[in-house]
Amino acid sequence: MHEELFRAMRQSIIDGEPDQAREISQRALAEGISPLDAINHGFIPGLSVVGEQFEQGEMFLPDLVLAGEAMKAAAAILEPEIQKTGAARESLGRVVLGTVKGDIHEIGKTLVATMLSANGFEVHDLGVDVPFDTFAIRAKELNADIVGISALLTTTMAGQKNVIEAMERLGLRPRVKVIVGGAPVTQSWAEEIGADGYGRDALAAVALAKSLVPKGS
Ligand code: B12
């Protein structure tokens, strides 16, 4: 029924048009489309197309930047709506989350932050390009239950292991759980570096986080 709108969402990302992405997001909400459906079935498929075309040399860095801007414009409308569904609930646990050093991809990490907080977690988002030690130091200061580490590049994935080592140095492991994610990350990578779990998307991240805290089960 909403196929045309989903197609327009995808296209606004491929064209790198923040104004269009914003406008279609508002229209989608007005038509009763859930904000998560709009993100997952409309906008993210657009980013996948852009990623593929970039890899094949059919799109270039400026296209990637514009696609990212369009996605952020959509998220600015949709994520507060997701947030509202989770208001005023007892906290399930405290999560420190960020994208690892050397990596400035923020869209997926921010979506994970939004979904976790909409589902009852207290989330401290450290942003992008976060030094390894900062994850550990903030987790200690905040007495966090979970540290979430995002990495979108094969070159920065290794940083997830460095964060775990920094946490070990501060004596936080195994009490503070570690979850990892990002496009190149896999379950077997998570196991290899000694993380407690891998989430392939924001919904999986919520299920995973819940399974790792006593109040979540
Ligand atoms: C948009 C984008 C950018 C934007 C980012 C804008 C922004 N503000 O975030 C900009 C232009 C900055 C960018 C830059 C670069 N990019 Co880029 N980018 C992308 C693109 C198209 C989309 C990423 C995205 O937002 N996806 C949508 C979100 C929702 O998905 P996600 O991030 O995967 O997150 C989900 C899951 O992975 C998971 N998740 C994510 N984090 C976490 C954390 C935890 C704890 C858990 C549990 C789950 C989880 O849940 C999320 C929600 O569902 C991807 C292609 C792709 N398909 O991934 C390339 C891509 C990641 N980029 C790539 C590259 C090469 C680069 C550059 C090196 C390009 C260059 N030559 O400069 C630079 C690197 C800059 C840097 N140092 O970080 C490559 C990486 C190749 C590789 N395997 O290493 C990709 C795959 C494109 C490609 N196919 O070649 N990029």
Boltz pocket constraint, residues with backbone or C-beta under 6 A from the ligand:
constraints:
  - pocket:
      binder: B
      contacts: [[A, 44], [A, 47], [A, 48], [A, 50], [A, 51], [A, 52], [A, 54], [A, 55], [A, 61], [A, 64], [A, 65], [A, 66], [A, 67], [A, 68], [A, 69], [A, 98], [A, 102], [A, 103], [A, 104], [A, 105], [A, 106], [A, 107], [A, 108], [A, 109], [A, 111], [A, 112], [A, 147], [A, 148], [A, 149], [A, 150], [A, 151], [A, 152], [A, 153], [A, 154], [A, 155], [A, 179], [A, 180], [A, 181], [A, 182], [A, 183], [A, 184], [A, 197], [A, 198], [A, 199], [A, 200], [A, 201], [A, 202], [A, 203], [A, 204], [A, 205]]
      max_distance: 6.0
